[in-house]
Protein backbone atom coordinates (compact mmCIF):
# COMPACT_ATOMS: atom_id res chain seq x y z
CA UNK A 1 0.00 0.00 0.00
CA UNK A 2 1.09 3.59 -0.50
CA UNK A 3 2.88 5.17 2.42
CA UNK A 4 0.96 8.13 3.87
CA UNK A 5 4.14 10.20 4.21
CA UNK A 6 4.68 9.98 0.45
CA UNK A 7 1.02 10.74 -0.17
CA UNK A 8 1.39 13.98 1.78
CA UNK A 9 4.55 15.06 -0.06
CA UNK A 10 3.44 14.37 -3.63
CA UNK A 11 2.42 17.37 -5.77
CA UNK A 12 -0.79 15.60 -6.75
CA UNK A 13 -3.69 14.17 -4.83
CA UNK A 14 -3.80 10.39 -4.52
CA UNK A 15 -7.39 9.27 -4.99
CA UNK A 16 -9.12 6.58 -2.99
CA UNK A 17 -8.37 3.08 -4.25
CA UNK A 18 -4.87 3.85 -5.55
CA UNK A 19 -2.57 1.08 -4.37
CA UNK A 20 1.03 0.05 -4.89
CA UNK A 21 -0.10 -2.96 -6.93
CA UNK A 22 -1.25 -0.58 -9.69
CA UNK A 23 2.41 -0.01 -10.51
CA UNK A 24 3.95 -1.98 -13.36
CA UNK A 25 7.53 -2.40 -12.19
CA UNK A 26 10.65 -2.63 -14.32
CA UNK A 27 13.82 -4.45 -13.22
CA UNK A 28 16.91 -2.23 -13.07
CA UNK A 29 20.19 -4.15 -13.13
CA UNK A 30 21.78 -1.04 -11.56
CA UNK A 31 19.87 1.12 -9.11
CA UNK A 32 21.89 3.95 -7.52
CA UNK A 33 20.40 5.73 -4.52
CA UNK A 34 21.38 7.84 -1.51
CA UNK A 35 20.90 6.96 2.17
CA UNK A 36 18.82 9.83 3.53
CA UNK A 37 19.56 8.77 7.13
CA UNK A 38 23.31 9.37 6.73
CA UNK A 39 23.42 12.56 4.68
CA UNK A 40 21.02 15.23 3.56
CA UNK A 41 20.48 14.30 -0.11
CA UNK A 42 19.97 16.88 -2.81
CA UNK A 43 16.99 17.00 -5.17
CA UNK A 44 18.96 15.09 -7.79
CA UNK A 45 19.34 12.01 -5.57
CA UNK A 46 17.01 9.03 -5.36
CA UNK A 47 16.10 7.98 -1.81
CA UNK A 48 13.66 5.63 -0.09
CA UNK A 49 12.43 8.40 2.18
CA UNK A 50 8.68 8.16 2.72
CA UNK A 51 8.39 4.57 1.46
CA UNK A 52 7.60 1.44 3.44
CA UNK A 53 11.14 0.07 3.25
CA UNK A 54 14.59 0.60 4.77
CA UNK A 55 16.87 3.42 3.55
CA UNK A 56 18.62 0.91 1.25
CA UNK A 57 15.26 -0.10 -0.30
CA UNK A 58 15.22 -3.51 1.37
CA UNK A 59 12.06 -5.21 2.63
CA UNK A 60 12.56 -8.30 4.78
CA UNK A 61 16.19 -8.48 3.71
CA UNK A 62 15.45 -8.28 -0.03
CA UNK A 63 15.92 -5.27 -2.31
CA UNK A 64 12.49 -3.92 -3.24
CA UNK A 65 12.57 -3.14 -6.95
CA UNK A 66 8.90 -2.13 -6.74
CA UNK A 67 9.68 0.57 -4.16
CA UNK A 68 12.66 1.73 -6.19
CA UNK A 69 10.34 2.15 -9.17
CA UNK A 70 7.90 4.09 -6.98
CA UNK A 71 10.73 6.40 -5.92
CA UNK A 72 11.58 7.04 -9.59
CA UNK A 73 7.95 7.82 -10.43
CA UNK A 74 7.83 10.16 -7.46
CA UNK A 75 10.95 11.91 -8.77
CA UNK A 76 9.44 12.14 -12.27
CA UNK A 77 6.38 13.97 -10.96
CA UNK A 78 7.94 16.41 -8.50
CA UNK A 79 11.41 17.26 -9.86
CA UNK A 80 11.60 20.89 -11.12
CA UNK A 81 12.20 21.18 -14.86
CA UNK A 82 15.51 22.99 -14.50
CA UNK A 83 16.99 20.09 -12.48
CA UNK A 84 16.20 17.25 -14.89
CA UNK A 85 19.46 17.34 -16.85
CA UNK A 86 21.52 17.43 -13.65
CA UNK A 87 19.43 14.61 -12.15
CA UNK A 88 20.00 12.29 -15.11
CA UNK A 89 23.70 13.16 -15.30
CA UNK A 90 24.01 12.30 -11.62
CA UNK A 91 22.34 8.90 -12.06
CA UNK A 92 24.31 8.04 -15.19
CA UNK A 93 27.58 8.90 -13.43
CA UNK A 94 26.80 6.26 -10.78
CA UNK A 95 26.18 3.30 -13.11
CA UNK A 96 28.40 1.29 -15.43
CA UNK A 97 25.80 1.18 -18.20
CA UNK A 98 24.07 4.58 -18.26
CA UNK A 99 22.37 3.95 -21.60
CA UNK A 100 20.69 0.82 -20.21
CA UNK A 101 19.60 2.65 -17.06
CA UNK A 102 18.00 5.42 -19.15
CA UNK A 103 16.19 2.84 -21.28
CA UNK A 104 14.75 1.11 -18.20
CA UNK A 105 13.63 4.46 -16.75
CA UNK A 106 11.93 5.33 -20.05
CA UNK A 107 10.20 1.92 -20.11
CA UNK A 108 9.00 2.43 -16.53
CA UNK A 109 7.33 5.72 -17.50
CA UNK A 110 5.76 4.23 -20.62
CA UNK A 111 4.34 1.17 -18.86
CA UNK A 112 2.84 3.35 -16.12
CA UNK A 113 1.52 6.05 -18.43
CA UNK A 114 -2.10 5.21 -17.56
CA UNK A 115 -1.36 5.38 -13.82
CA UNK A 116 0.44 8.73 -14.15
CA UNK A 117 -2.38 10.08 -16.32
CA UNK A 118 -4.83 9.03 -13.63
CA UNK A 119 -2.84 11.19 -11.24
CA UNK A 120 -2.94 14.13 -13.66
CA UNK A 121 0.77 13.91 -14.47
CA UNK A 122 0.69 13.74 -18.29
CA UNK A 123 2.73 16.95 -18.70
CA UNK A 124 5.35 15.87 -16.15
CA UNK A 125 5.64 12.47 -17.82
CA UNK A 126 6.21 13.97 -21.27
CA UNK A 127 8.85 16.35 -19.92
CA UNK A 128 10.63 13.43 -18.22
CA UNK A 129 10.63 11.42 -21.45
CA UNK A 130 12.08 14.42 -23.31
CA UNK A 131 14.85 14.80 -20.72
CA UNK A 132 15.70 11.09 -21.04
CA UNK A 133 15.97 11.45 -24.83
CA UNK A 134 18.34 14.44 -24.41
CA UNK A 135 20.52 12.45 -22.02
CA UNK A 136 20.58 9.50 -24.40
CA UNK A 137 21.70 11.68 -27.31
CA UNK A 138 24.44 13.20 -25.18
CA UNK A 139 25.78 9.70 -24.53
CA UNK A 140 25.89 8.89 -28.23
CA UNK A 141 27.46 12.24 -29.10
CA UNK A 142 30.15 11.55 -26.53
CA UNK A 143 31.24 8.38 -28.32
CA UNK A 144 34.46 8.95 -30.21
CA UNK A 145 34.69 8.25 -33.95
CA UNK A 146 37.26 5.53 -33.24
CA UNK A 147 34.70 3.61 -31.19
CA UNK A 148 31.81 3.90 -33.64
CA UNK A 149 33.01 0.95 -35.70
CA UNK A 150 33.27 -1.26 -32.62
CA UNK A 151 29.81 -0.26 -31.43
CA UNK A 152 28.32 -0.84 -34.88
CA UNK A 153 29.93 -4.29 -34.91
CA UNK A 154 28.46 -4.97 -31.47
CA UNK A 155 24.94 -4.19 -32.69
CA UNK A 156 25.43 -6.37 -35.77
CA UNK A 157 26.37 -9.23 -33.47
CA UNK A 158 23.52 -8.59 -31.05
CA UNK A 159 20.83 -8.06 -33.70
CA UNK A 160 21.57 -10.93 -36.06
CA UNK A 161 18.58 -12.09 -38.10
CA UNK A 162 20.09 -15.55 -38.65
CA UNK A 163 20.23 -16.14 -34.91
CA UNK A 164 16.60 -15.00 -34.69
CA UNK A 165 15.59 -17.56 -37.32
CA UNK A 166 17.40 -20.32 -35.42
CA UNK A 167 15.63 -19.35 -32.21
CA UNK A 168 12.24 -19.46 -33.96
CA UNK A 169 12.80 -23.11 -34.89
CA UNK A 170 12.80 -24.09 -31.21
CA UNK A 171 9.71 -22.14 -30.11
CA UNK A 172 6.57 -24.31 -29.77
CA UNK A 173 3.74 -22.30 -31.34
CA UNK A 174 2.74 -19.25 -33.34
CA UNK A 175 2.05 -17.06 -30.30
CA UNK A 176 5.46 -17.75 -28.77
CA UNK A 177 7.20 -17.07 -32.10
CA UNK A 178 5.29 -13.82 -32.69
CA UNK A 179 5.95 -12.63 -29.14
CA UNK A 180 9.68 -13.33 -29.53
CA UNK A 181 9.83 -11.41 -32.84
CA UNK A 182 7.98 -8.40 -31.44
CA UNK A 183 10.20 -8.31 -28.35
CA UNK A 184 13.32 -8.50 -30.56
CA UNK A 185 12.05 -5.60 -32.66
CA UNK A 186 11.19 -3.52 -29.58
CA UNK A 187 14.61 -4.17 -28.06
CA UNK A 188 16.29 -3.02 -31.26
CA UNK A 189 14.22 0.15 -31.59
CA UNK A 190 14.93 1.08 -27.96
CA UNK A 191 18.68 0.48 -28.17
CA UNK A 192 19.75 1.05 -31.77
CA UNK A 193 22.77 3.36 -32.31
CA UNK A 194 22.48 6.82 -33.79
CA UNK A 195 24.48 5.78 -36.86
CA UNK A 196 23.49 3.16 -39.48
CA UNK A 197 25.14 1.28 -42.32
CA UNK A 198 23.52 2.20 -45.63
CA UNK A 199 24.31 -1.16 -47.22
CA UNK A 200 22.41 -3.19 -44.60
CA UNK A 201 18.66 -3.75 -44.21
CA UNK A 202 17.66 -2.38 -40.78
CA UNK A 203 17.02 -5.10 -38.20
CA UNK A 204 13.44 -3.94 -37.52
CA UNK A 205 12.60 -4.25 -41.25
CA UNK A 206 14.04 -7.78 -41.31
CA UNK A 207 11.91 -8.64 -38.28
CA UNK A 208 8.78 -7.30 -40.02
CA UNK A 209 9.51 -9.60 -42.97
CA UNK A 210 9.82 -12.58 -40.62
CA UNK A 211 6.52 -11.67 -38.94
CA UNK A 212 4.74 -11.51 -42.29
CA UNK A 213 6.21 -14.87 -43.33
CA UNK A 214 5.20 -16.39 -39.98
CA UNK A 215 1.61 -15.19 -40.36
CA UNK A 216 1.36 -16.57 -43.88
CA UNK A 217 2.68 -19.96 -42.74
CA UNK A 218 0.26 -20.00 -39.81
CA UNK A 219 -2.66 -19.37 -42.15
CA UNK A 220 -1.46 -22.11 -44.52
CA UNK A 221 -0.92 -24.70 -41.78
CA UNK A 222 -4.27 -23.92 -40.16
CA UNK A 223 -6.03 -24.56 -43.48
CA UNK A 224 -4.16 -27.81 -44.20
CA UNK A 225 -4.54 -29.22 -40.69
CA UNK A 226 -8.33 -28.78 -40.55
CA UNK A 227 -9.73 -32.33 -40.71
CA UNK A 228 -13.32 -33.53 -40.09
CA UNK A 229 -13.87 -34.97 -36.63
CA UNK A 230 -14.15 -38.71 -36.26
CA UNK A 231 -17.60 -40.06 -35.51
CA UNK A 232 -16.23 -41.73 -32.39
CA UNK A 233 -14.59 -38.58 -31.04
CA UNK A 234 -16.29 -36.58 -28.37
CA UNK A 235 -17.61 -33.27 -29.70
CA UNK A 236 -15.33 -30.36 -28.82
CA UNK A 237 -16.69 -26.84 -28.55
CA UNK A 238 -14.98 -24.44 -30.96
CA UNK A 239 -12.85 -21.66 -29.55
CA UNK A 240 -14.27 -18.16 -29.54
CA UNK A 241 -12.48 -15.82 -31.94
CA UNK A 242 -12.20 -12.29 -30.54
CA UNK A 243 -10.95 -9.01 -31.97
CA UNK A 244 -8.07 -8.81 -29.49
CA UNK A 245 -4.39 -9.54 -29.73
CA UNK A 246 -2.94 -11.91 -27.13
CA UNK A 247 -1.53 -8.92 -25.24
CA UNK A 248 -4.90 -7.10 -25.25
CA UNK A 249 -6.79 -10.22 -24.17
CA UNK A 250 -4.39 -10.68 -21.26
CA UNK A 251 -4.63 -7.04 -20.15
CA UNK A 252 -8.45 -7.02 -20.43
CA UNK A 253 -8.62 -9.77 -17.80
CA UNK A 254 -5.67 -8.28 -15.88
CA UNK A 255 -7.83 -5.19 -15.32
CA UNK A 256 -10.57 -7.31 -13.75
CA UNK A 257 -7.93 -9.12 -11.71
CA UNK A 258 -6.54 -5.83 -10.36
CA UNK A 259 -10.06 -4.72 -9.39
CA UNK A 260 -10.47 -7.99 -7.42
CA UNK A 261 -13.30 -9.11 -9.70
CA UNK A 262 -11.27 -12.29 -10.17
CA UNK A 263 -9.89 -13.92 -6.98
CA UNK A 264 -6.12 -13.46 -6.89
CA UNK A 265 -5.30 -17.11 -6.26
CA UNK A 266 -6.72 -18.07 -9.67
CA UNK A 267 -4.35 -16.06 -11.92
CA UNK A 268 -2.77 -19.14 -13.53
CA UNK A 269 -6.16 -20.83 -13.97
CA UNK A 270 -7.49 -17.71 -15.72
CA UNK A 271 -4.55 -17.70 -18.15
CA UNK A 272 -5.09 -21.39 -18.94
CA UNK A 273 -8.84 -20.82 -19.39
CA UNK A 274 -8.22 -18.00 -21.88
CA UNK A 275 -5.78 -20.14 -23.88
CA UNK A 276 -8.23 -23.07 -23.94
CA UNK A 277 -11.36 -21.14 -24.96
CA UNK A 278 -10.26 -18.14 -27.02
CA UNK A 279 -8.41 -17.52 -30.25
CA UNK A 280 -7.25 -14.28 -31.80
CA UNK A 281 -7.13 -13.14 -35.40
CA UNK A 282 -3.45 -14.03 -35.46
CA UNK A 283 -3.55 -17.40 -33.73
CA UNK A 284 -6.01 -20.23 -33.15
CA UNK A 285 -3.83 -21.88 -30.52
CA UNK A 286 -2.60 -19.55 -27.81
CA UNK A 287 0.04 -20.58 -25.30
CA UNK A 288 -1.18 -19.98 -21.75
CA UNK A 289 2.38 -19.05 -20.80
CA UNK A 290 2.33 -16.34 -23.47
CA UNK A 291 -0.91 -15.01 -21.96
CA UNK A 292 0.62 -15.12 -18.49
CA UNK A 293 3.70 -13.19 -19.68
CA UNK A 294 1.48 -10.43 -21.08
CA UNK A 295 -0.72 -10.66 -17.96
CA UNK A 296 2.27 -10.02 -15.70
CA UNK A 297 3.97 -7.43 -17.95
CA UNK A 298 1.37 -5.55 -20.05
CA UNK A 299 2.60 -3.58 -23.04
CA UNK A 300 1.82 0.11 -23.37
CA UNK A 301 0.08 -0.53 -26.72
CA UNK A 302 -2.20 -3.18 -25.21
CA UNK A 303 -3.09 -0.87 -22.30
CA UNK A 304 -3.85 2.01 -24.66
CA UNK A 305 -6.08 -0.11 -26.93
CA UNK A 306 -7.95 -1.63 -23.99
CA UNK A 307 -8.41 1.84 -22.51
CA UNK A 308 -10.44 2.79 -25.59
CA UNK A 309 -12.59 -0.33 -25.17
CA UNK A 310 -13.12 0.47 -21.49
CA UNK A 311 -14.35 3.94 -22.43
CA UNK A 312 -16.82 2.47 -24.92
CA UNK A 313 -18.04 -0.03 -22.31
CA UNK A 314 -18.61 2.77 -19.83
CA UNK A 315 -20.54 4.76 -22.41
CA UNK A 316 -22.66 1.73 -23.26
CA UNK A 317 -23.41 1.05 -19.59
CA UNK A 318 -24.54 4.65 -19.13
CA UNK A 319 -26.77 4.35 -22.18
CA UNK A 320 -28.25 1.02 -21.04
CA UNK A 321 -28.84 2.36 -17.55
CA UNK A 322 -30.87 5.21 -18.98
CA UNK A 323 -33.25 2.94 -20.89
NUFIBA-973424 format. One record per residue (C-alpha): x, y, z. Coordinates in steps of 0.05 Angstrom, whole numbers, plus 5000, padded with zeros to 4 digits. Layout:
<tipas>
XYZ...
</tipas>
This chain:
<tipas>
500050005000502250724990505851035048501951635077508352045084509452005009502052154997502852805036509153014999506952874927504853474885498453124865492652834903492452084910485251854900481851324940483350624915490350774889494950224913502150014902499849414861497549884806504850004790507949604733515149524756521349474714527649114736533849554739540449174737543649794769539750224818543850794850540851154910542851574970541851395043537651975071539151755143546651875135546852515094542053055071541052864998539953384944534053404897537953024844538752404889534051814893532251604964527351134998524951685044517451635054516850915029515250295069522350015065529250125095533750685071537250185025530549984994530449305027524148965053525148345096532448305074530948344999531848954954525049224935525149374861517849574865519450114917525350354876520750434817515850824860521551284882523251414808515951564791515752034851521952384825518952434755512852794781515953284830522853454803523254184778524454244703531054604710534054024750532453454702538953474663543053494727538952924757540052464698547452634694548052464768544751784759548651614696555251784731553651254784552450664738556850264691551650244636548150924635544750794568541450164596539250534659536051084617532450574574529550224636527350894665523951074599520450384598518050494669514751144650511550854588508750234623505750674678503051214631495851044649497351084724500951754717495252024674490351814727494352244775494152834727501552784711501452754634505553394626510753174677511352494644512452794575517753274602521352694636521352284571524252884534529752964586531452224579531952294503536752894512541052494560541251904512543452344454548952644496551651944509551851784435554952454418560352314469562551684434568951794396569451654321574551114335569450724376563650784327566050194286566549754348559649954371556649834302559949144302556949014371549949164346550948734285552748154331547048284379541748394326543147814279537247584238540246894227540546774302533247004306531246494254534845944292531346134356524546114321525645384302525645184376519445574398513145144405507545544373505546154333504146594394510946454425514446594358510647244346511947474417519447334409519747724343516048324371520448344433526648304389524148884347522449304408529249174439532649404375528450034368529950224441537450104437539550214365545550674354545051364324549051164263547050634210550350264154547050444087548649774056544849364108537349254116535349524184534048984236526949214250525249154175528148444174523848274234517648544200519048084141519647484188513047674221509547704154512447034133510446724200503246964193502746694122505446014145500546004204494746134157497145584110498245064164491545224197487945094130491744444116490944164186483344244189480543534186473443294198472343014267471742264275464841994290467541654352470842284379467442684433464843354406469343934424466644634429470045114381474345674409471546374409475046844361475647544389478148204361483948244410491248094405494147624457496948224495490248584495486447964517491247864575490748594597483148604591482848054644488748344682484348964694478948544725484148184766486948834793479949064812479148404852473448184806477547544797480247224860487847314862489446584875486646394807491346794762494546174729487745834721485046464686490946464637489845724621482345844612483646404562488445974522483545394521477345774501479546374460483246504395485547144364485747374292493147194291492946524325488045954337492345624390494846094444500145884494497646004565504846194584504746734531498247004561501246984630507447364606503047914578498647874641504548004686507948514641502748894599505249284539503650024533500249894466495649364496493849834554492350404507487849984461484149674520483250374550479150564488474849934497473850094570471350794551466450494502463949994554462850554603458950954552454750354535453250214608450950934617446550874556443550204579442350474649438351044620433550594582
</tipas>
